[in-house]
Amino acid sequence: MEVFWLHGYNGTAMSDLTEAMGINSPSIYSAFGSKRGLFDAVLDRYDQRRADFKEHFLTGKTARDVVEMLLRGTVQWLTSSNEPRGCLLVQAGLATGGDGQDIPALLARRRKRLEHLLTARFDQAKVDGDLGVNEDSSALARYVQTIFSGLAVQAAAGASAAELDDVVTRIMPTWPASPSRKARPKPKPTVRNPAV
């Protein structure tokens, strides 16, 4: 996984894979059919590793909570020392060509899964009265996905967790206010009778 993550699909040679896996190329071809077959298996494994993370952030009480949990959690795993920085679904497709020309589209489809999860959650937030009925759930999901991808690119380029967390802090005020918060009347000042 790390070889594709660090070098992208096209930047990864079969010799890189055999060295990293400690097996010969006929064994890779026997098990996966091709470099592309191995790459697909790597993406499946990556998705499985991220499934719990995705489920966790969807449990936020409000749509805003969901977005903040997702983005702050993303900063943590993007900058974790346990694996390469950034996101495999972003990094692996940045430089492609040759036999990997379809890789960016493949990765975009996989990233779209997050967008679909967010769209569904934002639709539910509209039903719950947490988002205004005129809010575009798909547009909000694309907005969050774009921020997510930008955080991934910046993390891969060396941005620190503190720098990326600051980005999230600056983004969160742009999130649409809950209709219930907008409609909530301002409290009237209490007038005290000084004669009493």
Backbone torsions as a table, in degrees:
resi	resn	phi	psi	omega
1	MET	NA	-45.4	-175.6
2	GLU	-63.8	-31.5	-179.4
3	VAL	-64.0	-47.9	177.3
4	PHE	-64.5	-37.8	-178.5
5	TRP	-63.1	-44.0	-177.1
6	LEU	-78.1	-34.9	-172.1
7	HIS	-112.3	-6.6	-175.4
8	GLY	76.8	171.8	-178.3
9	TYR	-65.2	-53.6	-177.1
10	ASN	-69.6	-30.4	-179.5
11	GLY	-76.9	-4.3	-179.4
12	THR	-99.7	117.7	177.0
13	ALA	-90.0	157.0	177.5
14	MET	-57.6	-35.6	178.5
15	SER	-64.3	-33.4	175.4
16	ASP	-63.0	-41.5	-178.3
17	LEU	-69.3	-43.0	-179.4
18	THR	-64.8	-38.5	178.7
19	GLU	-66.1	-45.4	-178.2
20	ALA	-66.5	-35.3	-176.7
21	MET	-90.4	-15.5	-179.8
22	GLY	70.8	28.1	177.6
23	ILE	-133.8	168.7	180.0
24	ASN	-91.0	165.1	-175.9
25	SER	-62.9	-36.3	176.2
26	PRO	-59.0	-33.5	177.8
27	SER	-67.1	-38.9	177.1
28	ILE	-64.7	-46.5	179.6
29	TYR	-62.9	-37.4	179.6
30	SER	-66.1	-41.6	-176.9
31	ALA	-80.2	-36.3	-171.8
32	PHE	-120.7	-10.4	178.6
33	GLY	86.5	-34.1	-177.0
34	SER	-171.6	172.4	173.9
35	LYS	-60.1	-40.1	179.4
36	ARG	-64.2	-39.0	177.3
37	GLY	-62.4	-41.0	176.5
38	LEU	-64.7	-42.2	179.5
39	PHE	-61.0	-43.6	177.5
40	ASP	-60.4	-41.4	178.4
41	ALA	-64.8	-38.7	177.4
42	VAL	-62.9	-43.9	179.6
43	LEU	-63.8	-39.5	177.4
44	ASP	-61.6	-44.0	179.6
45	ARG	-64.5	-41.6	178.7
46	TYR	-60.7	-45.3	178.1
47	ASP	-60.0	-41.1	179.2
48	GLN	-62.9	-41.0	-179.8
49	ARG	-65.7	-29.7	-178.0
50	ARG	-91.5	-8.5	-175.5
51	ALA	-60.0	-44.9	180.0
52	ASP	-63.4	-38.7	178.5
53	PHE	-60.9	-46.8	-179.5
54	LYS	-62.8	-43.7	179.5
55	GLU	-62.2	-38.6	-178.7
56	HIS	-62.4	-48.6	-175.4
57	PHE	-69.7	-25.4	179.1
58	LEU	-69.0	-12.2	-178.7
59	THR	-83.2	-0.5	179.4
60	GLY	-55.5	144.6	-176.4
61	LYS	-64.5	-38.8	179.9
62	THR	-122.8	165.4	177.1
63	ALA	-60.6	-39.0	178.3
64	ARG	-62.4	-42.5	177.0
65	ASP	-59.6	-42.5	179.5
66	VAL	-58.3	-49.0	-177.8
67	VAL	-64.4	-45.2	-178.6
68	GLU	-66.1	-41.8	177.4
69	MET	-61.8	-43.1	179.5
70	LEU	-61.5	-51.6	-174.9
71	LEU	-68.4	-41.8	179.1
72	ARG	-69.4	-38.6	175.2
73	GLY	-64.6	-38.0	178.5
74	THR	-61.5	-43.7	178.4
75	VAL	-56.4	-42.4	-178.3
76	GLN	-64.4	-47.7	-178.0
77	TRP	-78.0	-24.1	176.8
78	LEU	-68.0	-29.1	-176.4
79	THR	-107.5	8.9	179.5
80	SER	-64.1	145.0	178.5
81	SER	-85.0	-1.8	-177.9
82	ASN	-75.9	-20.0	-178.9
83	GLU	-150.7	171.9	-180.0
84	PRO	-56.9	151.3	179.8
85	ARG	-73.1	153.9	180.0
86	GLY	89.0	-165.5	-175.5
87	CYS	-121.2	128.8	179.6
88	LEU	-55.6	-40.0	-177.0
89	LEU	-69.5	-15.7	174.7
90	VAL	-97.9	-52.2	-173.3
91	GLN	-63.6	-40.0	-173.1
92	ALA	-66.5	-16.3	-177.8
93	GLY	-113.3	8.5	-176.5
94	LEU	-68.8	-37.2	179.2
95	ALA	-124.9	106.5	-179.3
96	THR	-135.3	167.4	179.8
97	GLY	166.2	-170.5	178.7
98	GLY	55.5	-128.9	-177.4
99	ASP	-79.0	0.6	-178.6
100	GLY	-111.3	25.0	-176.4
101	GLN	-64.6	-24.7	179.3
102	ASP	-88.0	-4.0	-176.8
103	ILE	-61.8	-45.3	178.6
104	PRO	-57.1	-40.0	178.8
105	ALA	-67.3	-39.9	177.5
106	LEU	-60.8	-46.5	-179.3
107	LEU	-67.3	-37.1	177.6
108	ALA	-62.4	-39.7	177.4
109	ARG	-63.3	-39.9	178.9
110	ARG	-68.3	-39.5	177.0
111	ARG	-65.8	-30.5	-179.8
112	LYS	-60.6	-25.6	179.1
113	ARG	-58.9	-42.1	177.1
114	LEU	-62.5	-43.3	179.9
115	GLU	-60.0	-41.2	178.8
116	HIS	-65.5	-41.3	177.0
117	LEU	-60.7	-43.4	179.8
118	LEU	-67.0	-41.9	179.0
119	THR	-58.2	-46.6	179.5
120	ALA	-62.0	-41.3	179.9
121	ARG	-66.3	-38.7	179.5
122	PHE	-71.2	-34.7	173.6
123	ASP	-59.4	-43.9	178.2
124	GLN	-63.9	-37.4	178.6
125	ALA	-62.7	-34.5	176.8
126	LYS	-67.1	-42.2	177.4
127	VAL	-62.2	-40.2	-178.8
128	ASP	-74.8	-9.5	-178.0
129	GLY	84.1	11.3	-179.2
130	ASP	-83.8	-29.3	174.3
131	LEU	-120.2	148.0	177.6
132	GLY	-63.0	146.8	-177.3
133	VAL	-64.1	-21.6	179.7
134	ASN	-89.5	-2.4	176.3
135	GLU	-68.8	141.1	179.5
136	ASP	-92.6	103.5	-176.6
137	SER	-58.3	-40.9	-179.5
138	SER	-66.0	-42.1	179.4
139	ALA	-65.2	-40.1	177.3
140	LEU	-63.9	-40.5	178.8
141	ALA	-64.4	-40.7	177.2
142	ARG	-64.2	-39.2	177.5
143	TYR	-58.6	-49.7	-179.6
144	VAL	-64.8	-41.4	179.4
145	GLN	-62.5	-38.7	178.8
146	THR	-65.5	-42.3	176.6
147	ILE	-62.8	-45.2	178.5
148	PHE	-55.0	-49.1	-179.1
149	SER	-64.3	-39.8	177.6
150	GLY	-63.5	-40.9	176.0
151	LEU	-60.7	-40.4	-179.4
152	ALA	-63.6	-44.2	179.9
153	VAL	-64.8	-43.8	179.7
154	GLN	-64.6	-39.4	177.8
155	ALA	-62.8	-43.9	179.8
156	ALA	-63.6	-29.2	179.2
157	ALA	-82.1	-2.7	174.6
158	GLY	109.6	3.5	178.5
159	ALA	-60.5	143.2	-178.8
160	SER	-81.0	164.2	176.3
161	ALA	-59.9	-39.9	180.0
162	ALA	-63.5	-41.9	179.0
163	GLU	-64.1	-44.2	-178.9
164	LEU	-70.0	-36.1	177.4
165	ASP	-64.4	-35.1	176.0
166	ASP	-63.6	-38.0	176.4
167	VAL	-59.9	-47.1	179.8
168	VAL	-60.4	-43.1	179.0
169	THR	-58.8	-38.3	-179.4
170	ARG	-75.9	-26.6	-179.0
171	ILE	-78.8	-37.8	-170.7
172	MET	-57.2	-35.4	177.7
173	PRO	-64.4	-15.0	178.8
174	THR	-81.9	-7.5	-178.8
175	TRP	-68.9	138.1	-179.1
176	PRO	-58.3	137.2	178.0
177	ALA	-70.3	148.7	176.6
178	SER	-64.5	137.9	178.3
179	PRO	-56.0	-34.9	-180.0
180	SER	-66.7	-32.7	177.4
181	ARG	-74.9	-35.7	179.5
182	LYS	-66.4	-41.3	-173.7
183	ALA	-83.2	-12.3	-177.0
184	ARG	-63.7	123.9	179.9
185	PRO	-67.9	148.4	177.5
186	LYS	-73.5	139.3	179.6
187	PRO	-65.2	141.5	177.8
188	LYS	-81.9	141.7	179.0
189	PRO	-64.9	143.3	178.6
190	THR	-80.8	127.4	178.5
191	VAL	-102.0	121.7	179.9
192	ARG	-100.9	139.0	178.4
193	ASN	-83.8	109.8	-176.8
194	PRO	-65.3	-17.0	-178.1
195	ALA	-78.0	-15.7	-176.2
196	VAL	-87.0	NA	NA
